[in-house]
Amino acid sequence: MNIMEINGYQAVIQYDPEIEMFRGEFIGLNGGADFYAKDIDSLRREGEISLKVFLDMCREDGIEPRKRYSGRFNLRISPELHAEIAKRATAAGRSLNQWVVEVLQQSLQTT
């Protein structure tokens, strides 16, 4: 995966061929913080600067920098997929929620 960790925060890294630079964007924040550079070492330095600016602004404004997740989200799927998932969950002796959580956890382990 294209994830860079900087001072305990994670950023997704992508290469932008139009500007011939790497772009990093911090994830899981209560706002946006991105950074650009031509090479990985410079990208890390720029990321540290961007993160510091973001964290300083959060401190000044009294905002928690990390986004909080409730553990709930809505998912829209086709009725056919819903029926198939419900069948598989029942066959596995799990609730629909338990089965989906297990499948999601398994998919994270294989990436």
N, C-alpha and C positions, 0 to 999 in steps of 0.2 A: 504494500500500500504506500501511497505517496503522503506519508504523515511524518512531520518533523516535530519533535518535542523541544520546546524552548522554555526554560525556567518553569517546568511543570504544566505548561499549557501546550495544546496540540494545534498544529496548523496543517491544512491540506496544501500540498505543493503541486503545481501544474506548470508545464512549459507553454508559453505563449509564442508560437512561431512568428506571428505578425510583428511583434516587437523584439523578438529574439531574446527574451528574458524569462526567468523563472518568476512565478507569482505564488506567494504564500498567503493564505487566509486563515486566521485563527478561528477555531470552531468551539461551540459551547459557551460563547460569550454573550453578555447582554448588550451587544452592539457590534459594530464592524471594526476590524483591525486587519489590514492587509499590508503587504510589502513586496518589493520587486528587487531583483538583482540578476546579474549575468552569470554568476557562478554560485556554487553551494555555500562556500565560506562567507561570501558577501551576503548571501541570502540570510544566513543565520544571524549575522551582525545587524542587518536591516530589520529582521524579525524581533531581535532584542530591543531595538530602538522603538519600533512600532508598539510592541507590548508594553514597554515602560510608559510611553505617552498615553496609551489606553488606560493602564492601571492608575496613573496619576490623575487622569480626568475622572475616573470612577471615584477615587478618594476625595477629590475636590467636590464632587456632586453628591457624595454619600450613596453611591450606587454599588451594589454587589456586582463584581465583575463577571462571575460565572453564572450562566443561565441555570435555573433550577428546573428539574424535570419532575413531573407528577407521577410518572409511572403508568400513565394512561394515554392512549391515543386512539382516535377513530380510524377505521380502515374500511374503505369502500371496495368491495369485490363483487364479481358476478354471482348471481344466485347459484349457478352451477358449481362454481369453485367453493362457495360456502357449503353447499350440500356435500361435496366430496371431502372437504376438510372435516366436517361434522362426522361423516362416516368413519374416517380414519381415526379421529379422536376417540370415538366410541369403541372402535375395534381395539385401540390401544389401552382402553380402560381409563381414559383421561377426560377431563372436561375440555371443551373447545379451547378455553383460555390456556390451560396447562399444556395442551398439545402444541399450540402455536408458540408459546414461550420456549418449549423444548426445541422445536424446529428452528426458531430464531437463534437460540444459543448454539445449536449445532452448526448453523451456517457461519457464525462468527468464528468458530474453532477451525473451520476449513479454509478461511481466507488468510 
